[in-house]
Amino acid sequence: QLQLVESGGGLVQPGGSLRLSCAASGFGLDNYAIGWFRQAPGKEREGVSCISRSGIRVNYLDSVQGRFIISRDKAWNMVYLELTDLQPEDTAVYYCAADRGPDSAVCAPIVVKSRYEYWGQGTQVTVSS
């Protein structure tokens, strides 16, 4: 069974940093484009970032560009999202997702949740003083 598990969330003060991890079990991430999404209370789930199979193609939501960095570690079958300069508006549950569709569609400039088949359960990020 394909499973994704996120970790690394927590409570941080404004300006702080976190590193989120997405681990896969039951399959290798090499053949999947990976996306990170977030959902704040009362809001739609939005795409934050994505990375292609090779790691060459990456995209970011405008509001996180320059603050978040996505990367993948093939040796450890992991994908990471480094969050820096966190702000209260970044507070949300963060999810990773995977799909085997074409990188050009799955990891497009706007990261769309309907493109992703497999989802993790999420990790909470809270930014508050």
C-alpha positions in Angstrom: 0.0 0.0 0.0 1.3 3.4 -1.0 1.7 5.7 2.0 3.1 9.2 2.6 3.9 10.5 6.0 4.7 14.1 6.8 6.7 15.2 9.9 8.5 18.3 11.2 5.6 20.6 11.9 5.3 22.5 15.1 4.9 25.9 16.8 7.3 28.6 15.9 7.5 32.4 16.4 7.3 34.8 13.5 10.6 34.8 11.6 11.3 31.2 12.6 12.1 28.2 10.5 11.0 24.6 10.2 11.9 21.7 7.9 9.0 19.4 6.9 9.7 15.9 5.7 7.7 13.6 3.5 8.5 9.9 3.7 7.2 7.2 1.5 6.6 3.6 2.3 5.6 0.9 -0.1 7.1 2.7 -3.1 10.0 4.7 -4.3 9.5 8.4 -4.8 11.8 8.4 -7.8 8.9 7.9 -10.2 6.7 10.5 -8.7 6.4 14.2 -8.8 5.8 15.6 -5.3 3.8 18.5 -4.2 3.4 20.3 -0.9 0.0 21.8 0.0 -1.4 23.6 3.0 -4.9 24.2 4.4 -5.7 26.8 6.9 -8.9 26.7 8.9 -11.9 27.7 6.8 -9.8 27.9 3.6 -9.3 25.8 0.6 -6.2 23.6 0.3 -3.6 25.4 -1.8 -0.5 24.3 -3.6 2.7 25.6 -2.0 5.4 23.9 -4.0 6.2 21.0 -6.2 9.3 19.2 -7.5 9.7 17.0 -10.5 11.1 13.5 -10.6 14.6 14.7 -11.5 14.4 17.6 -9.0 15.2 20.0 -11.8 11.7 21.5 -12.1 10.4 23.3 -9.0 7.6 25.7 -8.5 6.4 27.8 -5.6 3.3 29.7 -4.6 4.1 33.4 -5.0 3.7 34.2 -1.3 6.3 31.6 -0.3 8.8 32.3 -3.1 12.2 33.1 -1.6 11.2 31.7 1.8 10.4 28.0 1.2 12.7 25.5 -0.5 11.7 22.1 -1.8 14.2 19.3 -2.3 14.4 15.6 -2.6 16.8 13.0 -1.3 16.6 9.9 -3.5 19.0 7.9 -1.3 16.6 8.3 1.7 13.4 8.3 -0.4 12.4 11.6 1.2 11.2 15.0 0.1 11.7 18.1 2.2 10.2 21.5 2.4 12.4 24.1 4.2 10.3 26.9 5.7 12.0 30.1 6.7 10.9 33.6 7.8 7.6 32.0 8.8 4.7 34.4 9.3 1.3 33.9 11.0 -0.4 33.6 7.6 1.7 30.4 7.0 -0.2 28.7 9.8 -1.9 25.6 8.3 -1.8 21.9 8.0 0.8 21.0 5.5 0.4 17.9 3.2 2.7 16.2 0.8 1.2 14.5 -2.2 2.6 12.3 -5.1 1.6 11.5 -8.6 3.0 9.6 -11.6 1.6 11.9 -14.2 3.8 14.0 -16.5 6.0 16.5 -14.6 4.9 19.3 -16.9 1.3 18.7 -15.7 1.8 17.6 -12.1 4.5 20.2 -11.3 3.1 23.2 -13.2 3.7 26.8 -12.1 0.4 26.6 -10.3 0.3 23.5 -8.1 -3.2 22.0 -8.4 -4.4 19.4 -5.9 -6.5 17.6 -8.4 -3.3 16.5 -10.2 -2.2 14.4 -7.2 -3.3 10.9 -6.4 -1.6 10.0 -3.2 -1.7 12.1 0.0 -0.3 12.1 3.4 -2.2 12.9 6.6 -0.6 16.3 7.2 1.5 18.0 9.8 0.5 21.1 11.6 2.5 24.3 11.4 1.6 27.1 13.7 3.3 30.5 13.6 2.5 32.6 16.6 4.3 34.8 19.2 
